[in-house]
């Protein structure tokens, strides 16, 4: 791990309840580079927001949060994935919640494969990321979910909030019967209930949040902004719909501080504190 600004640990008097690490990787970016600076921007926001969570009766000021810092920076996707897999595998053995800070969405290919195939995978994203390849490469942030489906199947995948995709992705989605909560479902006010219903068979979940699922009005600092997205309140309501599930791990990706005004990082930090609090309530 490299030296980087860390999340300030509110309480280190007992065993840590959650472990955090960052992955400063964005080498397959296809629009706005800079997501490799995301982990430290999220930490800065987390250290400056209120983390008392009255909705869940949890005060994170009393919780031991262990931040391991960032992985070594590399521009080689296979090296990044190997590092992420090695670190996540070791941390998963400890049985504590893991929070991973991106970086681009390809990082999830390395982390999710460390968990059993029967856990649910819930991803929030404006894009399906189901292309066979993008810019002539298969290990791309625009193709990571297709690699996961090829490796682990699609039975336990739930995709939330897509609004920007190509025909190839839609065909693959239908062929593999990937469950979705659409952008329109959320706009119509049915998103949280649908997500609750679809995930009713999951006891444990891996949660992945691509911040471009949000409208750029709420989250301008992302690698691939897409107009006409969901609101920060809608995202919060969708995530808290999962509060009765055990969230083994979560990643939050595609924050690009170069284009942020602070709001995207603030939302990322809020989602992290919410996910931790939900697991402790």
C-alpha positions in Angstrom: 0.0 0.0 0.0 1.2 3.5 -0.7 1.2 6.5 1.7 -1.9 8.6 1.2 -4.2 10.7 3.3 -6.3 8.3 5.3 -9.8 8.4 6.7 -9.5 9.7 10.2 -10.3 6.8 12.5 -12.9 8.0 15.0 -12.2 5.2 17.5 -9.3 2.8 17.5 -9.8 1.4 21.0 -11.4 -1.8 19.9 -11.3 -4.2 16.9 -12.1 -2.6 13.5 -15.6 -3.2 12.1 -14.8 -2.2 8.5 -11.7 -2.1 6.4 -11.2 0.5 3.6 -8.7 0.6 0.8 -8.3 2.6 -2.4 -7.4 1.7 -6.0 -6.0 4.7 -8.0 -6.6 3.2 -11.4 -8.1 4.7 -14.5 -6.1 3.4 -17.5 -9.0 2.2 -19.5 -11.0 5.5 -19.2 -12.9 6.4 -22.4 -13.9 10.0 -21.8 -12.5 12.1 -18.9 -9.3 10.8 -17.2 -8.7 11.4 -13.6 -10.6 8.8 -11.6 -7.3 7.6 -10.2 -7.5 10.6 -7.9 -10.9 9.5 -6.6 -10.0 7.6 -3.5 -8.3 10.5 -1.8 -11.0 12.9 -2.7 -13.6 10.6 -1.1 -11.4 10.4 2.0 -11.2 14.2 2.2 -15.0 14.4 2.0 -15.5 11.6 4.6 -13.3 13.4 7.0 -15.3 16.5 6.7 -18.9 15.3 6.9 -21.0 14.4 9.9 -21.0 10.6 10.3 -23.6 10.2 13.0 -26.5 8.2 11.5 -29.7 8.7 13.5 -31.8 6.9 10.9 -30.0 3.6 11.9 -29.2 4.5 15.5 -25.5 4.3 14.7 -22.8 6.8 15.7 -19.8 6.1 13.4 -17.8 8.4 15.7 -17.6 5.4 18.1 -16.7 2.8 15.4 -13.2 1.6 14.5 -12.7 2.2 10.8 -9.5 0.8 9.4 -8.1 2.5 6.3 -5.2 0.7 4.6 -4.5 3.5 2.1 -4.1 3.0 -1.6 -2.7 0.2 -3.7 0.4 0.9 -5.8 -0.4 3.0 -8.9 -0.2 1.0 -12.1 -1.4 1.5 -15.7 -1.5 -2.3 -16.4 -5.0 -3.7 -15.9 -3.9 -7.3 -15.2 -1.5 -6.1 -12.5 -4.2 -3.9 -10.9 -6.7 -6.8 -10.9 -4.1 -9.2 -9.4 -3.4 -6.7 -6.6 -7.1 -6.1 -5.9 -7.9 -9.8 -5.9 -5.0 -10.6 -3.5 -5.9 -7.8 -1.0 -9.6 -8.5 -1.1 -9.2 -12.3 -0.7 -7.1 -11.7 2.5 -9.5 -9.2 3.9 -12.5 -11.3 3.2 -11.1 -14.0 5.5 -11.3 -11.6 8.4 -15.1 -11.5 8.1 -15.3 -7.7 8.3 -17.1 -5.4 5.9 -14.8 -4.2 3.1 -15.2 -0.7 1.4 -13.2 -0.2 -1.8 -12.6 3.3 -3.2 -12.1 3.7 -7.0 -10.7 4.3 -9.5 -12.7 3.1 -12.5 -15.2 0.4 -12.6 -12.8 -2.3 -13.9 -11.6 -2.7 -10.3 -14.8 -4.6 -9.4 -13.7 -7.5 -11.7 -10.8 -8.1 -9.3 -12.7 -7.7 -6.0 -16.1 -9.4 -6.7 -14.5 -12.7 -7.7 -13.2 -13.1 -4.2 -16.7 -13.7 -2.8 -18.9 -16.8 -3.2 -21.0 -17.1 -6.3 -24.3 -17.3 -4.4 -24.1 -13.8 -3.0 -26.1 -11.1 -4.7 -24.3 -8.5 -6.8 -26.2 -5.2 -6.9 -24.7 -2.5 -9.2 -25.8 1.1 -9.6 -24.6 2.5 -13.0 -25.8 4.7 -15.9 -24.2 2.1 -18.2 -24.6 -1.7 -18.5 -20.8 -2.2 -19.1 -21.7 -5.3 -21.1 -19.7 -4.7 -24.3 -17.5 -7.5 -25.4 -14.7 -5.0 -25.7 -14.1 -1.3 -25.8 -11.3 0.5 -27.8 -10.1 -3.0 -28.8 -9.6 -4.2 -25.2 -11.6 -6.7 -23.2 -10.3 -5.6 -19.7 -12.2 -2.3 -19.8 -14.4 -0.3 -17.4 -17.0 -0.5 -20.3 -16.8 -4.3 -20.4 -16.1 -5.4 -16.8 -19.7 -6.7 -16.1 -19.6 -8.9 -19.2 -16.4 -10.5 -17.9 -18.2 -11.1 -14.6 -21.1 -12.8 -16.3 -18.8 -14.9 -18.4 -16.9 -16.0 -15.3 -19.7 -16.4 -12.7 -23.1 -16.4 -14.6 -25.8 -13.8 -14.3 -28.3 -15.4 -11.9 -27.4 -13.2 -8.9 -26.8 -9.9 -10.7 -29.1 -6.9 -10.3 -28.4 -3.8 -12.4 -29.9 -0.5 -11.2 -30.3 2.8 -13.1 -29.0 2.2 -16.6 -29.9 4.9 -19.2 -27.0 4.8 -21.7 -26.1 1.7 -23.6 -25.7 0.2 -27.1 -27.6 -2.6 -28.9 -24.9 -5.2 -28.3 -25.3 -4.7 -24.5 -29.1 -4.8 -24.6 -29.0 -8.1 -26.5 -26.5 -9.6 -24.0 -28.7 -8.4 -21.1 -31.8 -10.1 -22.5 -29.9 -13.3 -23.5 -28.6 -13.7 -20.0 -31.8 -12.6 -18.2 -30.0 -10.0 -16.1 -32.4 -8.5 -13.6 -32.8 -4.7 -13.7 -34.4 -1.8 -12.0 -34.6 0.7 -14.8 -34.0 4.4 -14.8 -37.7 4.8 -15.6 -38.7 2.6 -12.7 -36.8 4.9 -10.4 -38.3 8.1 -11.9 -41.8 6.6 -11.5 -41.2 6.1 -7.8 -41.1 2.3 -7.9 -37.3 1.8 -7.7 -36.8 1.0 -4.0 -39.7 -1.4 -3.8 -38.6 -3.2 -7.0 -35.1 -3.5 -5.7 -36.3 -4.9 -2.4 -38.4 -7.5 -4.1 -35.7 -8.6 -6.5 -33.1 -8.9 -3.7 -35.5 -10.7 -1.4 -33.7 -14.1 -2.0 -30.3 -12.7 -1.1 -29.0 -12.8 2.4 -25.6 -11.3 1.5 -24.7 -8.7 -1.0 -21.7 -7.1 -2.8 -22.7 -3.6 -3.6 -21.1 -1.5 -6.4 -21.9 2.2 -6.9 -20.8 3.9 -10.1 -21.4 7.5 -9.3 -22.4 8.3 -12.9 -25.8 6.6 -12.1 -26.5 10.1 -10.7 -27.5 13.0 -12.9 -24.6 15.3 -13.5 -26.5 18.1 -11.7 -25.8 16.1 -8.5 -22.6 14.4 -9.5 -20.6 16.4 -12.1 -17.3 14.8 -11.1 -17.4 11.5 -12.9 -15.5 9.9 -15.8 -18.5 9.4 -18.1 -21.3 11.8 -17.2 -24.8 11.0 -18.6 -27.6 13.5 -18.6 -31.1 12.7 -17.3 -30.1 10.6 -14.3 -31.4 9.9 -10.8 -31.2 12.3 -7.8 -29.0 11.9 -4.8 -32.1 11.3 -2.7 -33.3 8.5 -5.0 -29.9 6.9 -4.7 -30.0 7.1 -0.9 -33.5 5.6 -0.9 -32.4 2.8 -3.1 -29.4 2.0 -1.0 -31.3 2.1 2.2 -33.8 -0.3 0.7 -31.1 -2.9 1.2 -30.7 -2.2 5.0 -31.8 -5.6 6.1 -29.2 -7.4 4.0 -25.6 -8.2 5.0 -23.4 -6.1 2.8 -20.1 -8.0 2.8 -18.4 -5.5 0.6 -19.0 -2.4 -1.4 -17.1 -0.4 -3.9 -17.7 3.2 -5.0 -16.1 4.1 -8.4 -15.7 6.6 -11.2 -15.3 9.7 -9.0 -13.3 12.2 -11.0 -12.3 15.1 -8.7 -10.9 17.1 -11.7 -14.4 17.9 -12.7 -16.1 18.0 -9.3 -17.3 20.9 -7.3 -17.3 18.9 -4.1 -20.8 17.5 -4.4 -19.8 14.2 -6.0 -17.2 13.4 -3.3 -19.7 14.4 -0.6 -22.3 12.0 -2.0 -19.7 9.3 -2.2 -18.8 9.8 1.4 -22.4 9.9 2.5 -23.1 6.6 0.7 -20.1 5.0 2.4 -21.1 6.1 5.9 -24.7 4.9 5.2 -23.5 1.5 4.0 -21.3 1.1 7.1 -24.1 2.2 9.5 -26.6 -0.2 7.8 -24.3 -3.1 8.5 -24.0 -2.2 12.2 -27.5 -1.3 13.1 
